[in-house]
Amino acid sequence: MAKEKNYIIRHASLSDLDAVAELEGLCFSKADGATRESFEKRLKVFPDHFWLLEVEGVLVSLVNGMVTDGDTLLDEMYDDAGMHKEEGDWQMIFGVETRPDYQRKGYAEILLKRVIGDTRKQNRKGLVLTCKEHMVHYYEKFGFVNEGLSESIHGGAQWYHMRYQMKIEF
């Protein structure tokens, strides 16, 4: 596990485009992954919704997504950065990825906990993502609830709709 603090977490900028696109290519198939052009559009509109975890200057793990008032992750959101609404209620998660040679060391867990915490501080209703069936249990351990099959046809795969609902604190 990544227990020692030999990493940094930061938001992205356009200068991270090549590293972000490279990591996407390592973690997702061409059908499931975003293109460099799509990342460029996203980074221009919502760079603060890219969380990067680096170890010794290497991008190891990444979470990215947009914010919206809608409570469902729609396929068109992946390519239409204009759908982002900074003051929206829901943080959509497009991708959670970790370099293959750094997987199973806890980096994605550290980053997801940070994203959940930041989303809570921003007073949003929660987070939404889709994942393949073999990943449902992974997200459930963070408090995401499986809402069943998504209507997504992204990449021709079958996706499950997962929601993390913020609890109201009194």
C-alpha positions in Angstrom: 0.0 0.0 0.0 1.0 3.6 -0.6 1.2 4.4 3.1 4.2 6.6 3.0 3.5 10.1 1.7 5.9 10.0 -1.3 3.2 11.4 -3.6 1.6 14.7 -4.4 -2.0 15.4 -5.5 -2.8 18.4 -7.6 -5.2 19.7 -10.2 -4.3 19.6 -13.9 -3.5 22.3 -16.4 -3.2 22.2 -20.2 0.5 21.4 -19.8 -0.5 18.0 -18.5 -2.3 17.1 -21.7 0.3 14.7 -23.0 0.7 12.8 -19.7 -3.0 12.6 -19.2 -3.5 11.2 -22.7 -0.7 8.7 -22.3 -2.1 7.4 -19.0 -5.6 7.0 -20.6 -4.0 5.0 -23.4 -2.3 2.7 -20.9 -5.5 2.1 -18.9 -8.4 2.0 -21.4 -9.0 0.4 -24.8 -9.3 2.7 -27.8 -13.1 2.1 -27.7 -13.5 3.0 -24.0 -10.8 5.7 -23.7 -11.0 9.4 -24.4 -9.0 11.0 -27.2 -6.3 13.5 -26.8 -8.6 16.1 -28.4 -11.3 15.3 -25.9 -8.9 15.8 -23.0 -7.7 19.1 -24.5 -11.3 20.4 -24.5 -11.9 19.2 -21.0 -8.7 20.7 -19.7 -9.6 24.1 -21.2 -13.0 24.1 -19.5 -12.6 22.2 -16.2 -9.0 21.6 -15.2 -9.9 21.8 -11.5 -12.0 18.6 -12.0 -8.9 16.6 -12.9 -7.1 15.2 -9.8 -3.6 14.0 -10.5 -1.5 11.9 -8.2 2.3 12.0 -9.0 5.1 9.9 -7.5 8.6 11.4 -8.1 7.2 13.5 -11.0 5.5 10.6 -12.7 1.7 10.8 -13.3 0.6 7.6 -11.5 -3.1 8.0 -11.0 -5.9 10.3 -12.4 -9.6 11.0 -11.7 -11.4 13.3 -14.0 -15.0 14.5 -14.7 -17.3 17.4 -15.1 -19.9 19.0 -12.8 -23.6 19.2 -13.8 -27.0 19.6 -12.3 -28.2 16.4 -13.9 -27.9 13.3 -11.7 -27.1 10.9 -14.5 -23.9 10.4 -16.4 -24.7 10.7 -20.1 -22.5 9.5 -23.0 -22.5 12.9 -24.6 -20.8 14.4 -21.6 -17.6 12.7 -22.5 -17.1 14.8 -25.6 -19.1 17.9 -24.8 -17.1 20.0 -22.3 -19.7 22.7 -22.7 -22.1 20.7 -20.6 -19.9 21.4 -17.5 -21.6 23.7 -15.0 -19.2 24.7 -12.3 -21.8 25.4 -9.7 -23.7 22.1 -10.5 -25.0 19.6 -7.9 -23.2 16.5 -9.1 -19.6 15.6 -9.8 -19.5 13.2 -12.7 -16.5 10.9 -12.9 -15.4 10.0 -16.4 -12.3 8.0 -15.5 -10.3 6.5 -12.6 -7.0 5.2 -13.7 -3.7 4.1 -12.4 -0.5 3.2 -14.4 -0.4 -0.6 -14.6 3.0 -0.8 -12.9 1.6 1.2 -9.9 -1.7 -0.7 -9.5 -2.6 -2.5 -6.3 -0.6 -0.1 -4.2 -3.5 2.1 -3.0 -3.0 5.2 -5.2 -6.5 5.1 -6.8 -8.0 4.7 -3.3 -6.1 7.7 -2.0 -7.1 9.8 -5.0 -10.8 8.7 -4.9 -11.0 9.6 -1.2 -9.6 13.0 -2.0 -12.1 13.5 -4.8 -15.0 12.5 -2.5 -13.7 14.9 0.2 -13.3 17.8 -2.3 -16.8 17.2 -3.6 -18.2 17.3 0.0 -16.3 20.6 0.6 -17.9 22.0 -2.5 -21.4 21.2 -1.1 -22.4 19.0 -4.0 -25.1 16.3 -3.7 -22.6 13.6 -4.6 -20.7 11.8 -7.3 -21.8 9.6 -10.2 -19.7 7.2 -12.4 -20.2 4.2 -14.6 -18.1 1.1 -14.5 -18.0 -2.4 -15.8 -19.4 -5.2 -13.7 -16.0 -6.4 -12.4 -15.4 -3.0 -10.8 -18.8 -2.6 -9.0 -17.4 -4.1 -5.7 -14.4 -1.7 -5.8 -16.5 1.4 -5.9 -19.0 0.0 -3.4 -16.2 0.0 -0.8 -16.1 3.8 -1.0 -19.8 4.1 -0.5 -21.0 4.2 -4.1 -24.3 2.4 -4.6 -24.9 0.3 -7.7 -28.1 1.6 -9.3 -28.1 -1.2 -12.0 -27.3 -1.1 -15.6 -26.6 2.2 -17.2 -28.2 3.3 -20.5 -24.7 4.1 -21.7 -23.5 2.5 -24.9 -20.1 4.0 -24.6 -17.5 1.9 -26.3 -20.1 -0.8 -27.0 -19.7 -2.1 -23.4 -22.2 -2.8 -20.6 -21.9 -0.2 -17.8 -23.3 0.0 -14.3 -24.5 3.3 -12.9 -22.9 4.1 -9.5 -23.8 6.9 -7.1 -22.2 8.3 -4.0 -24.8 10.4 -2.2 -23.5 13.0 0.3 -25.1 12.6 3.7 -26.7 15.6 5.2 -25.0 16.7 8.3 -26.8 18.6 11.1 
